[in-house]
Amino acid sequence: MTSNILSSVRTGRVLFSVLKKGANDNIVRLLDDALIHFANIIEESGRLSLHYAKGAGAAGGLGGAFLAFFPATLKSGIDVVLDAIRFEYFLAQADLVITGEGKSDAQTLSGKAPFGIQKRASAHGVPTMLISALIEDALLLRPYFTELHAIVDDDTSTSQSMAQPKKYLFKTVTRAMRTYMSVNKERD
């Protein structure tokens, strides 16, 4: 489960990534007000307080809705998936794990798939490389991932990467693997 809470009454800001989805500040305020109102109604009904419930903000507030209206227990989505595919079995045979997402930032460390994958790999001593379209907050991410690689960089713009995703993903993965292999060749 992500550690995303539903909203923050103190800051008045939605804590899920609507800005990444194209929402502007006015829409963010409108959504936050609606989520705060929703959480207030649930709390006033005596069910539970969703304002700071861990995971209530997952999937844009869907986690909170499930907690409020169903006999639900929230679980980490990535953990459910990794268990279902027997990820540890494959980790036992892996020398490197490569993961990524569209945009990696501080929120990645709040239970997003790449972080869940990294935690499992790390527990098995397998290094994890992060390759994402955009990387923000690299200083926060670096301690967890062996290497960080962004498709959008000094040489590649967002519009270029969107126009030719296969080309720029291939370029980034090739560069990442060359870097990884050269560093690890020196270690051998």
N, C-alpha and C positions, 0 to 999 in steps of 0.2 A: 504494500500500500504506500502511496506517496504520503509524505508528511504534510501535504498541503491542507491548511485549514480552510474553512469556507470563506471567511472574510475577516477583516480586522476592523472592529468598531473604532479602535483608537486612531488608525490611519485613514479609515474610510476608503480603502483601496481593495479591490479584488486581488486575491493572491494567486489566482491561476493565470495562465499566460494568454489572456485575451489580446494583449497588445501584439503578440506574435501572430495572432489570427487576423489582424487588420483592424482591430477596434481602436478608435481614437479616444482621447481623454474624456470626452462627453459620454461616449458609450460605456467606458470603464466606470464612470461615476454612476450612470444609470443602472448598470449591472450590479455594482456593489450595493447600491441602495436597495435594489430588489432582493439580493441575497441576504442583506441585513434584516430586511422586513420579514422574509421567509424564516430566517433563524429565530427572530423574535417571536413570531407566531408559534413556532414549534416549542420554544422554551416556555411561553406563556400557557401552552396547553398541558404542560407538565410532563411532556415526553422526555426531552433531554435538551441540553445546551449544545447547539451545533456551532456556535461562534468559534470555538477553539478546539473542536473535536478533530483529532488527527485523522486525516484521510477524507474528511467531509468535503473538502474542496476538490477532490479528485474528479476528473472527467467533467470539469465545469460545474461542480456541485452535485453531480449525480450520486457520489458517495454519501453525501449528507441526506439526500432524499431516501436512499435505501436504508440508512440508519434510522431515519424518522418514521418510515411507514412500513417497514418489513422487519421480520426477525432476522436481521442480517448481521454478519460478521465481516468486516472488511479485511481483505487479504491483499498482499502485494501482487499486482498483476504479473509483474515480471517473475516473481517467485513461482506463481502458479504455472506459468508457461515453461520456465526452466525445469521444474519438476516433471511436467507432462512430457517433455522431450528427452528426459534423462540426461540433462546437461552434464552432470558430474561424470557420467560414463565417457562422454566425449572429451571432457577436460583431462581425464587420466591419460589420454593419448595426444594431447595438444602441446605444442611448443609455444604458441602464441594465440591470443584471442583478439579478433578485430571487431569492434562494435562502433556504433555511431547513431546519429539522429540529425534532423534538419538543422537545429540550432542547439549547441551545447553552451550552457552557462551555469550560474550558481544553482538554478532550479534542477539541473541534472542531478545534483547531489541530494535531492529531496525524494529519491525513490524512483527516478526515471529508469527506463530499461538499461541504458548503458552503465549506470552506476550499479544496478542489481547484478548485471553480468560481471562487472569488474569485481564486486565483492566476492562472488562465487569463485571466479578465476584466481583471485588473490589468495583465497583460503586454500587453494590447491597449488599455490606457488607458480601459477601460469601468468606471465605478463599480459597486459591488456593495452592495446592501441586504440585510441579514439580517433575516428575519422568522421567529421561532420561538415555540412555545408558551411556553417558559420560557427566560430568559437569565440565566445566572450568569457570573461572571468577566467582566463587561462591560469592565472596564479592560484586560483582556488581549485581548479581541476587537476593541475599538474601533479600534485602529490599522490593522486589515485591512479593515474594512467601512465604507462610506460612512455608513451609518446602521444602527442596531440597533433593532428593535421586537419587543416581547414581547406575546403575546396575554394572558398572565396578568400583571396589573399592579395598581396601587393600586385600580383600579375593577372589575377582573374577577378572580374567584377561579378556582382550578383546577377546582373542581366546576362552576361556571357554564360555563366554557369546554368542559368535557367533556359537559355536558348539551346545549349548543347550539353545537357547533363551527362550523357554517356562519355563524351570526350573529356570533360573536366574531372569527372569521377575517376576515369582511367588514369589521367595524368596525376591526380593526387595519390591514388593508391600505388602507382608505380614509384613515385617519389618517396612515399612513406616506406615501402618495402625496401627500396635501395638504402635508405637511411638506416632502417632497422637492421638489415643484413650487414651493412658495413660496420655498425657499432658492435653487433654480436660476433662478427668474424674476428674482430680485434680481441674479444673476450675469450674466444676458443683457444 
